[in-house]
Amino acid sequence: MTDATVLRLEGAAFTYPGGAGVSELDLAVEAGEAVALIGPNGAGKSTLLKGVLGLVPLTAGSVQLGTAAASVNASTSNDSTASAEPATHARNGMVSFLPQSAELDPDFPISLEQVVMQGRYRGLGLLRWPGRADRQAVREAIQTVGLASLAKHRFGELSGGQRQRGLLARALASEPRLLLLDEPFNGLDQANRDALIDTIRTLKHRGVAVVVSTHDLELARLVCDTVVLVNGTQLASGPVDEVLTLGNVQECFDGVGVEMDEHTLVVPGHEGH
């Protein structure tokens, strides 16, 4: 594992107590690299992301975050210290996660700036108020997602796409080395979609690694370096142009009717974005 490697999975499997999960994962993500996870609903994309965070048990193989000290493997994952390691790094700000949906009442009287400041709380502790560095990190996160002019606006008054970008800014406020995005493009209009693409490009330029689950092939082609096809197991992984072929995608979606062009993957139950 090189100094530039942010995440490495080797033969990894993440399995819920009920038995559902994803397996045979082999992946190395470098600083400044963007990886697209593509597969049908229930394929294990969200499970993979949550497994990296330590929220789904590792049942085979190993996960390594950042350094050898952050390594966890299945043989030690039942040990309370070892199994907590990925989540510990997430709490320390190495990894940030933007889920498909976040529970935040739009009617609650809180500004965009205050929402983004929540991303700094895990580093503050119980007795310390946000300082200059925290306020600067919040300003930079809001600017990165293109919402600087709306920082003082009430969060609930923003459009759905702007709120999604605001939640992304909250994830960025902790200044992570690895950003995990779960279907971030769902429901976004063109303007917010373009803003999200620009944000991912900016993060890559800064050396942040990004892993994103998506059905948007334009995202994969424009900003991702690697594609991983997943359907219960890892089916293919590699450069976008080599992996993202109609034959591979049809195999991944396992007989489901698939249409694709350079922009969009259309499968039953999903709208093209």
N, C-alpha and C positions, 0 to 999 in steps of 0.2 A: 504494500500500500504506500503510494508516494505521498509526499507532503501536500500535493494538490488534490488528493483524493478525499472527498468529503464524506462519501457513503460507499460502502461495499457490502453486497449481499453475496454469500457463497452457499449454494444449495439450501437457501432459506425457505422455511415454510412457516406461515402464521395461521393458527387454527383457533377458532372459538371453541369454548367448552362443548357446544352442541355438535361440533364436527365440521362445520363449514369453514372454508378458508382458501388459501392460495399457497402453492408449493413450487419447488424446483426453480427458485429465483436466483439468478446469477447476474449481478449488475455492479458496475463501478461508475460512480458519478464524480466528475472532477469539478473543481472550482470554475465557475463561469460557464458551465455546461447546462443545457436544458434538455430534459428527457420527457417524452410524451408517453403516457400509458394509455393504450387503446384496447378496448374489449367490450363485450356486451354487458348489459346489466347483470349483476350477480357474479361477474367474472373474477372478482377479488381485487379490483383496483383500489377501492377504499380500504379494504383489509390490509393491503400492502402498505399504504400510507400510514394507517394507524399502527401497524406492526412496527414500522420504523420508529414511531413515537413511543413504543413500549406499551401501547394500549390494547394490543392483541398478542396473546402468548406466542413466543417463538418455539416451535415444536421440532424443528430440524435445522441443520446448518448453522450459519453464523451471520451476525450483523455487526458491522464496524462503522462507527461514526468518528470521523476526524483523526483519532489517534488510536494506537493499540490499547491504550487505557480504557477506551470506550467500547472494546470488543465484547460481544456476548455470543455464546453459542448454546445450542440446544442442551448439551450435557450439563451446563451450569445454569440454565435459565430458571430452574426451580429454586436456585439459591436466591434469597431475598436481595442480597447486595448486587449480584450480577444482573438479575432480571430487571432491576430498577435503573440500570445504567443509561439506556437510551432516553428514558423519560427524564432522568436527571440532566442530561445534556440539553434536552428541550427546555427544561425549566431555566437552565443557565443561559438560554438565548441562542444556542447553536442552531436549533431547528425551530422554525415557525410553521404553523399549519393553518390553512384557510379551508374549512369544511364546506360541504355543499350548501348547508344552511346554518345560519347562526341565530340563536335565540336572543334577540335584542328588540325590545318593544319600541316601535317607531314613535309611539306617543310619549315615551319617557322624555322629560325635558333635559336633554343633554346635547352638547354641541359636538360637531364632527371632531374638533380638537380634543375634547374630553374623551370621546370614544377611542381615539388613536392613543391617547395617553395610557389607556388601560394596558396597552402592549408593553409598557415600561414597569408595570406594578410588580411583576415577579422578581425584578432586580432591586426593588426599593426596600423590601422588608416592611415590618409593621410600624416602625417609628420614624421613617425618613420621608420627608415630603419631596416631590419632584424638584430637581435642581436644574441648573443651567444646561447641563449635558442632556438631561431628559427632555427639556423643552426644545432643545436644538434637534434632537433625534425625532421628535414628533413633527417639527416643522419640515424637516428633510423628508420624512415618510409621506407627509401630505403632498409636498411638492413633487415627489417621485411619481405619485399616482395622478398628478395633474389637477388637484383640487385646492390649491393654495388660496384661491379667491373665496372658497366656501368654508374655510377653517372655523369661523365663528358661527356659522349657520347651524340651526338645530338639525340634528341628524335625521329626525323623522320627516323633515321637509325636503330632503334630497330625493331625487329620483331613485328607483330601484337599482339602476346601474351605478349611480353615484354612491349609494350606500354600500354596494358590493366593493367598489374601489376603496371606500373608506375603511371597510373591514380588512382589505388587503393592506392598507396603510397601517392599521393596528398591528397586523402580523409583522410588518417591516420595522416597526418602531423598536423592536428588541434587537435589531441589527443582526439578523441570523446569517449563518454561513450557508444554510440549506433551507429552502422554502418549498413546502409541500402544498400543492393546490388541487382541490378535489372538484372537478367539473366547474371551474370558475366562469366559463363562458355561458352557462345556461341562462337563458332569458335576457341576455344583454342585447341592446340595440347596437347599431353599427358604430356610433360614436364611442360608446363605452367599450365596445369590443376592440376598436382600434387603439383606444387609450390603454387597455390592458396589454395588448401586443407591444406597444411602445414601452410600457413598464417592464415587461419581461426582458426586452432588449437592454434597457438601462441596467437592470440588475445583473445580467450576464456580463456587461461591460465592467461592472464593479467587482466581479469575481464571485457573485452569489450563485450557487448551484440551485437549479429549479427542477422539481419533478412535478408534472401536471397530468392528471387524468382528464381526457377530453375526447370528444367526437368531432372536433374541428380540425380537419386536415390542413387547412390553411395555416392554423397556428403551428402545427407540426412542421410544415414545410418552410414557414417563414422564420421561426425562431428556435426550433428544437434541433439539436444535433443528433439525437438518438431517439429511436422509437422502440418501445417494448410492447409486444402483443401478448395479451394475457386472457386466458379463459380457464380458470381453475389452476392452471400451471402456466409458466412462461413458455410461449410457443416460438417466439422469435425475438431477437434483439440485435440492433445494429444501426448503421447510418440510415437516415430517413429514406433516401432514394432506393436503397437496397431492400429494406424491410417493408415499406409501405406500398406494396403492390396489390392489385386486385385479388390475385390468387391467395396471397397470405392473409388478407383481410377476410376473404370468404371462408377460409379455413378457420380463422379465429372466431368468426361469428357462427360457425358450426351449422351450416345449412340455412340460416336465416337469410332472406333476400337482402342483398346489399347493393347499393348504388354508390359510386364514388366518382368524383372528378378531382381536379386540383385543389378545390376549395372545401368540399363538403362530403361527409360520410353520412348516408341516409340509411337508417335501419328502422324497423317497426318500433314504435314507442319513443323515437327521438326525432326532434325537429332539426333540420339543418340550420346552422348559425352562420 
